[in-house]
Amino acid sequence: MYYYILKNKILISNRKHPNLSEISEETAKKSQDTLYILHQLNPKFSRKSFSVTDPSLAFLKEEGLSLLQKQESKYTFPDWLISRMKDGKVSTINIAYPTWKDVLDYKIPEKWKINVVGMGDVGGTLVTGLRLLGSDKISKIGIYDKNENNLNRWEHEINQILPPNSHNIYPDVYIINESEIFDCDMFVFCISVGVPPVGKEKKDVRIAQFEGNAQIMKIYAKMARENNFKGIFAVVSDPVDLLCKVAFLESNMDNTGNMDFKGLAANQIRGYGLGVMHARAAYYAKKQPETLHYLNEGRAFGPHGEGLIIADSIQNYNDKLSLDLTDKAKKANLKVRATGFKPYIAPALSSGSLSLIATINGEWHYSTTYMGGVFMGAKNRLTATGIEIERLDFPKTLFDRLKHTYESLMAIL
C-alpha cells in the first residue's frame, strides 16, 4: 500500500504514483480527516467518487449490479484502515476522471440552496413539501419555469404558507432567471412534456414522456457542464433512470461529440421515482395480512415503472407475493387516473420532497444511482464520503429479477 498527500488530504493507492508526494503509513494514520482511496476505471461505467464502508468496495475492478450484494474483499488492509471504513471516514476517487482532484475540495453543505426547474403540478407540490419540511437543512428554494404566470402563482402561494406561530421560519421561495439555474447546491429537474390526458393512455405513461423530456434534459445537461456545476443533479421527471443516463452522457460530450468526462460525474446525478413505488407497495401490503411484513422486511428496486421490482422480504423472500405487490405498485397510477385525475401528489411528495430531504439529511431512502452503466433504483444514502448503497444477501430468484431489469435498462440506452 502506498500513501500520499495532496491538498492536505491523505490518498491511498495499491500502486506507485510518481507525481504525488509520498508519505509514511504512520503519518497517514495520524490524520483524522477523510481518507481517499485511489482507483482507475473507465468513467463511462463508473462513478468519480463514493463511500467505502467495507474493504470489498476498495480497488474495484468494475462497478455494476454487484454493488448491491455483500462481498468478500480481495485485498488485505491494515486494521486501522478497516476501522476508518466502518466509521464512515473513507472515500474513493476514480482518477480516470480528468477532474478527479475536485473531489478533495467538495463538502456537503450545512444548509442547502435548492433550485427547481419546472413548476407544473409535480414541481409545485414538490416545492411546497420542501418548504414545509426542509427548514432545518434548506436555506432557500429557487424556482424557474417558462410560463411566467405559473411561476408567479407558485411564488405567491407557497410563500403565503405560514403556521400560526410565525417564529417557525420556512425557507424562502424565490423566482430565478435562466442564468441562475445552476447557482445552487442541488438542481431539481421537474419538467415534463407529452403527458397523455386522463383517459388517453395507450402505453406506459412514463415511457411516453421519454422522447420529449430527453430533448429538454439534453439542454440542461449541457448547461450544467457550461456552469461547471458541482452539486447534486436530481431528476424527478419520468422516466428518471433513462433521463439520468441522458444527463450523464450529454454533459460529458465535447463540441465534437466525443466523451471527455469533464461534465457531471455519474455520482452527481440521482433519480427520484422509486420512493413512491415503495409507498404504493406499502399501501397495498397493509391491505392484506400475508404481505404486512413488507413494511419492515421489504425492499423496492429498479425504475419507476416497467422493470420495477418489489421484494416482499429480503430475509424470507416469497416470489408470488412479491410479484403481486410489484404488479399492484406498477398499476397504482392507473387506479388514480381511473378516478379522472392525474396521479402527481404522491410522486411529488414520496419520490420528490421526502426523498430529497432524506438525501440532504444523509438518511436512507430510495433513489436511482449509477451502477456500471445503468442508473438503478435502490436504497442508499448520501454521506460526507459519498454515496453508500445498501448491500444485501439476495436469494437467487430475487437477484435474477434484478439482473433482468438491469440488463433491460442497459439495452435501452
Legacy VTK file of the C-alpha trace (Angstrom):
# vtk DataFile Version 3.0
C-alpha trace
ASCII
DATASET POLYDATA
POINTS 413 float
0.000 0.000 0.000
1.222 3.497 -0.819
0.276 6.709 0.965
0.328 10.253 -0.446
-0.667 13.794 0.460
-2.387 16.270 -1.860
-4.203 19.484 -0.849
-3.591 18.416 2.756
-5.658 15.266 2.143
-4.395 11.695 2.567
-4.547 9.473 -0.523
-4.091 5.695 -0.529
-3.253 3.504 -3.509
-2.173 -0.035 -4.323
0.345 1.241 -6.876
3.010 3.922 -7.259
2.095 7.451 -8.375
5.366 9.279 -9.167
3.614 12.654 -9.494
2.232 12.551 -5.955
4.069 13.307 -2.707
4.552 10.058 -0.818
4.258 9.839 2.974
4.582 7.037 5.523
1.744 4.875 6.790
2.325 6.283 10.281
1.775 9.817 9.010
-1.402 8.728 7.211
-2.688 7.043 10.365
-2.487 10.279 12.346
-4.945 12.102 10.083
-8.478 12.362 11.459
-9.885 13.680 8.167
-11.475 11.684 5.361
-9.075 9.288 3.644
-9.248 8.818 -0.133
-8.513 5.512 -1.875
-7.419 5.935 -5.489
-8.503 3.597 -8.273
-8.886 3.808 -12.043
-11.874 2.619 -14.086
-13.474 3.694 -17.365
-15.553 6.784 -16.404
-18.306 5.728 -18.802
-19.118 2.826 -16.487
-18.101 4.122 -13.086
-18.525 6.938 -10.603
-15.971 9.605 -9.783
-16.299 9.002 -6.053
-18.311 7.042 -3.480
-18.210 5.978 0.146
-16.053 2.998 1.140
-17.699 1.453 4.195
-16.370 -2.045 3.619
-12.989 -3.355 2.383
-14.667 -5.103 -0.577
-15.541 -1.674 -2.044
-11.893 -0.624 -2.307
-9.993 -1.087 -5.582
-12.996 -2.368 -7.518
-12.255 -3.906 -10.911
-15.704 -2.910 -12.171
-18.981 -1.416 -10.993
-22.357 -2.949 -11.684
-25.241 -4.783 -10.082
-22.791 -6.424 -7.685
-22.718 -3.108 -5.783
-25.995 -4.268 -4.214
-24.513 -7.545 -2.950
-22.450 -8.184 0.136
-18.966 -9.243 -0.960
-15.700 -10.508 0.461
-12.661 -8.289 -0.002
-9.926 -9.450 -2.388
-7.363 -7.240 -0.665
-5.824 -7.169 2.794
-5.971 -3.864 4.640
-4.447 -2.782 7.954
-6.843 -2.892 10.894
-6.716 0.875 11.430
-7.885 1.491 7.852
-10.720 -1.046 8.113
-11.804 0.703 11.315
-11.890 4.048 9.460
-14.035 2.467 6.742
-16.563 1.225 9.271
-16.620 4.686 10.866
-17.525 6.279 7.526
-14.205 8.080 7.162
-13.052 6.652 3.809
-13.961 7.665 0.270
-12.663 6.543 -3.104
-11.700 8.569 -6.169
-11.617 7.356 -9.761
-8.547 9.115 -11.161
-9.635 8.288 -14.728
-11.919 11.337 -14.452
-9.902 14.374 -15.661
-11.393 16.445 -12.845
-10.807 13.891 -10.078
-8.991 16.360 -7.811
-12.235 18.334 -7.400
-13.443 15.596 -5.034
-10.868 16.724 -2.470
-12.499 20.170 -2.302
-16.162 19.144 -2.071
-18.033 19.348 1.210
-21.698 18.609 1.856
-23.432 21.934 2.588
-24.681 22.615 6.091
-27.638 24.458 4.564
-28.698 23.599 1.026
-29.676 26.045 -1.680
-32.067 24.180 -3.982
-33.243 25.272 -7.428
-36.276 23.595 -9.014
-36.953 23.844 -12.755
-40.470 23.058 -13.988
-43.313 24.344 -11.826
-46.143 22.163 -13.044
-48.283 20.005 -10.774
-45.317 17.902 -9.635
-42.857 20.786 -9.308
-45.283 22.988 -7.390
-46.274 20.224 -4.981
-42.640 19.200 -4.512
-41.550 22.758 -3.653
-44.461 23.069 -1.207
-43.202 19.914 0.540
-39.610 21.198 0.614
-40.688 24.491 2.169
-42.837 22.848 4.844
-40.460 20.040 5.780
-36.950 21.187 4.907
-36.314 24.231 7.077
-33.573 22.519 9.101
-31.322 21.939 6.109
-32.618 24.156 3.269
-31.595 27.828 3.181
-33.728 28.883 0.192
-35.501 27.478 -2.841
-35.218 28.983 -6.313
-37.958 28.245 -8.858
-37.896 28.567 -12.651
-40.474 27.954 -15.352
-41.022 29.200 -18.906
-44.614 30.101 -18.016
-44.320 33.418 -16.166
-47.888 33.400 -14.852
-47.464 29.902 -13.475
-44.180 30.916 -11.869
-45.714 33.975 -10.211
-48.657 31.919 -8.997
-46.450 29.439 -7.156
-44.188 32.165 -5.735
-47.256 33.870 -4.230
-48.974 30.723 -2.992
-46.022 28.896 -1.413
-44.599 31.940 0.373
-48.019 32.561 1.934
-47.924 29.213 3.742
-47.118 30.021 7.366
-48.055 28.489 10.736
-49.915 30.480 13.396
-46.607 30.783 15.237
-44.571 32.592 12.590
-41.347 32.085 14.553
-41.141 28.775 12.695
-39.360 30.213 9.645
-39.613 28.275 6.410
-37.050 28.692 3.608
-37.946 31.487 1.197
-39.109 30.510 -2.273
-37.999 32.974 -4.925
-38.051 33.303 -8.707
-34.739 32.846 -10.530
-33.767 33.590 -14.108
-32.128 31.178 -16.531
-28.592 32.364 -15.746
-29.066 31.485 -12.053
-30.364 27.934 -12.509
-27.080 26.250 -11.542
-26.199 28.663 -8.751
-27.215 26.124 -6.112
-26.219 23.011 -4.185
-28.982 20.874 -5.692
-30.668 21.263 -9.066
-34.059 19.535 -9.405
-35.428 18.731 -12.880
-39.247 18.585 -12.845
-40.019 19.447 -16.478
-42.415 17.069 -18.222
-43.866 17.189 -21.713
-46.122 14.786 -23.531
-48.096 13.594 -20.518
-51.192 11.906 -22.012
-54.539 13.346 -20.911
-56.540 11.237 -18.476
-58.348 8.544 -20.446
-55.971 8.720 -23.445
-53.223 6.402 -22.195
-52.203 3.830 -24.806
-48.954 2.629 -23.234
-46.801 3.182 -20.148
-47.276 6.891 -19.431
-43.698 7.221 -18.177
-42.151 5.845 -21.367
-44.475 8.016 -23.453
-42.811 11.059 -21.884
-39.229 9.955 -22.553
-38.677 11.355 -26.035
-39.848 14.875 -25.206
-38.274 15.011 -21.755
-34.952 13.693 -23.090
-34.669 16.574 -25.571
-35.143 19.105 -22.782
-32.802 17.180 -20.490
-30.011 17.485 -23.062
-30.261 21.277 -22.863
-29.954 21.360 -19.080
-27.175 18.759 -19.031
-25.130 20.965 -21.350
-25.906 23.987 -19.165
-24.658 22.098 -16.095
-21.401 21.416 -17.919
-21.018 25.023 -19.047
-21.579 26.214 -15.488
-19.097 23.690 -14.066
-21.850 22.526 -11.710
-20.544 20.552 -8.714
-23.760 19.944 -6.788
-26.449 17.254 -6.950
-28.312 16.971 -10.264
-31.671 15.494 -9.234
-34.136 14.126 -11.788
-37.798 13.820 -10.834
-39.381 13.752 -14.311
-40.207 10.392 -15.899
-38.597 8.059 -16.732
-35.984 9.014 -14.143
-33.490 6.214 -14.820
-33.262 6.914 -18.541
-33.207 10.687 -18.105
-30.348 10.336 -15.615
-28.370 8.453 -18.267
-29.150 11.157 -20.850
-27.894 13.818 -18.428
-24.669 11.888 -17.826
-23.896 11.228 -21.494
-24.837 14.687 -22.770
-22.986 16.649 -20.106
-19.780 14.721 -20.798
-19.624 15.296 -24.568
-17.335 17.940 -26.008
-18.203 20.089 -29.030
-17.153 17.330 -31.436
-19.455 14.736 -29.856
-16.667 12.832 -28.089
-16.857 11.844 -24.434
-14.305 13.760 -22.359
-15.891 13.300 -18.891
-15.484 16.932 -17.919
-19.177 17.387 -17.184
-21.365 15.867 -14.490
-19.812 12.931 -12.640
-22.047 9.860 -12.571
-22.374 10.117 -8.793
-23.671 13.710 -9.010
-26.777 12.539 -10.871
-29.646 10.966 -8.938
-33.159 9.943 -9.985
-36.188 10.286 -7.738
-39.009 7.968 -8.774
-38.673 4.844 -6.654
-39.854 6.438 -3.406
-43.478 6.462 -4.478
-43.273 2.893 -5.805
-42.168 1.768 -2.347
-45.004 3.843 -0.850
-47.520 2.274 -3.225
-46.265 -1.217 -2.387
-46.608 -0.391 1.308
-50.151 0.907 0.697
-51.223 -2.417 -0.811
-49.155 -4.512 1.605
-51.167 -3.082 4.513
-54.407 -4.245 2.944
-53.711 -7.969 3.403
-52.160 -9.739 6.414
-49.932 -12.013 4.315
-47.929 -9.017 2.998
-47.943 -6.804 6.082
-44.322 -7.793 6.744
-43.244 -5.766 3.672
-43.315 -2.643 5.843
-40.357 -3.925 7.900
-38.699 -6.520 5.683
-39.396 -5.488 2.091
-37.428 -3.515 -0.471
-38.008 -1.780 -3.798
-35.542 -1.789 -6.697
-35.271 -0.619 -10.263
-37.151 2.001 -12.259
-40.328 3.938 -11.635
-42.471 1.810 -13.976
-41.720 -1.179 -16.221
-38.925 -3.226 -14.672
-39.876 -2.307 -11.103
-39.036 -4.943 -8.503
-40.827 -5.159 -5.178
-39.471 -7.795 -2.789
-41.904 -8.691 -0.024
-38.998 -9.646 2.251
-35.232 -9.881 1.964
-34.961 -12.388 4.808
-37.833 -14.673 3.700
-38.448 -13.834 0.055
-41.731 -15.059 -1.432
-41.749 -14.722 -5.204
-45.523 -14.975 -5.611
-46.292 -12.298 -3.019
-43.530 -10.102 -4.406
-44.781 -10.297 -7.983
-48.287 -9.454 -6.791
-47.077 -6.375 -4.886
-44.952 -5.353 -7.867
-47.932 -5.520 -10.193
-50.114 -3.503 -7.839
-47.455 -0.827 -7.342
-46.885 -0.542 -11.103
-50.599 -0.101 -11.796
-51.365 2.208 -8.871
-51.091 5.320 -11.041
-53.745 3.905 -13.384
-56.078 3.477 -10.422
-55.831 7.211 -9.769
-56.268 8.029 -13.455
-59.423 5.922 -13.442
-60.904 8.432 -10.978
-60.406 11.162 -13.574
-57.318 12.764 -12.011
-53.594 12.770 -12.799
-51.538 10.931 -10.149
-48.975 13.556 -9.153
-49.428 14.241 -5.421
-47.894 11.013 -4.043
-44.985 11.037 -6.566
-44.205 14.707 -5.870
-44.076 14.102 -2.113
-42.879 10.493 -1.709
-40.348 10.384 -4.555
-39.735 14.138 -4.523
-39.887 16.230 -1.344
-39.447 13.471 1.244
-36.694 11.658 -0.657
-34.807 14.869 -1.448
-34.935 15.876 2.217
-33.759 12.394 3.232
-30.854 12.819 0.791
-29.661 16.117 2.236
-30.132 14.762 5.769
-27.909 11.774 4.964
-30.749 9.328 5.619
-31.544 6.008 3.920
-34.073 6.449 1.140
-34.988 5.162 -2.318
-33.400 6.820 -5.345
-31.604 5.963 -8.554
-27.796 5.988 -8.637
-25.155 4.834 -11.111
-24.148 1.184 -11.205
-21.757 0.386 -14.040
-23.557 1.995 -16.972
-27.096 1.840 -15.577
-28.933 4.207 -13.255
-30.602 1.719 -10.939
-33.009 2.418 -8.092
-32.199 1.047 -4.639
-31.931 2.092 -1.030
-28.950 4.378 -0.450
-27.808 7.433 1.434
-25.535 10.410 0.821
-22.762 10.673 3.402
-19.818 13.009 3.920
-17.681 10.490 1.998
-20.137 9.982 -0.878
-22.964 7.633 -1.797
-23.423 4.478 0.255
-25.619 1.819 -1.372
-27.365 -0.690 0.872
-25.741 -4.106 0.379
-27.721 -7.263 0.995
-27.641 -11.056 0.740
-30.077 -11.851 -2.075
-31.927 -15.111 -2.726
-31.161 -16.306 -6.276
-34.722 -15.827 -7.567
-34.760 -12.209 -6.491
-31.295 -11.470 -7.852
-32.309 -12.987 -11.190
-35.167 -10.478 -11.300
-32.688 -7.689 -10.583
-30.396 -8.877 -13.383
-33.262 -8.928 -15.858
-34.195 -5.322 -15.040
-30.554 -4.227 -15.083
-29.886 -5.782 -18.471
-33.122 -4.323 -19.886
-32.109 -0.809 -18.809
-28.613 -1.295 -20.223
-30.088 -2.290 -23.595
-32.306 0.811 -23.844
-29.608 3.457 -23.552
LINES 1 414
413 0 1 2 3 4 5 6 7 8 9 10 11 12 13 14 15 16 17 18 19 20 21 22 23 24 25 26 27 28 29 30 31 32 33 34 35 36 37 38 39 40 41 42 43 44 45 46 47 48 49 50 51 52 53 54 55 56 57 58 59 60 61 62 63 64 65 66 67 68 69 70 71 72 73 74 75 76 77 78 79 80 81 82 83 84 85 86 87 88 89 90 91 92 93 94 95 96 97 98 99 100 101 102 103 104 105 106 107 108 109 110 111 112 113 114 115 116 117 118 119 120 121 122 123 124 125 126 127 128 129 130 131 132 133 134 135 136 137 138 139 140 141 142 143 144 145 146 147 148 149 150 151 152 153 154 155 156 157 158 159 160 161 162 163 164 165 166 167 168 169 170 171 172 173 174 175 176 177 178 179 180 181 182 183 184 185 186 187 188 189 190 191 192 193 194 195 196 197 198 199 200 201 202 203 204 205 206 207 208 209 210 211 212 213 214 215 216 217 218 219 220 221 222 223 224 225 226 227 228 229 230 231 232 233 234 235 236 237 238 239 240 241 242 243 244 245 246 247 248 249 250 251 252 253 254 255 256 257 258 259 260 261 262 263 264 265 266 267 268 269 270 271 272 273 274 275 276 277 278 279 280 281 282 283 284 285 286 287 288 289 290 291 292 293 294 295 296 297 298 299 300 301 302 303 304 305 306 307 308 309 310 311 312 313 314 315 316 317 318 319 320 321 322 323 324 325 326 327 328 329 330 331 332 333 334 335 336 337 338 339 340 341 342 343 344 345 346 347 348 349 350 351 352 353 354 355 356 357 358 359 360 361 362 363 364 365 366 367 368 369 370 371 372 373 374 375 376 377 378 379 380 381 382 383 384 385 386 387 388 389 390 391 392 393 394 395 396 397 398 399 400 401 402 403 404 405 406 407 408 409 410 411 412
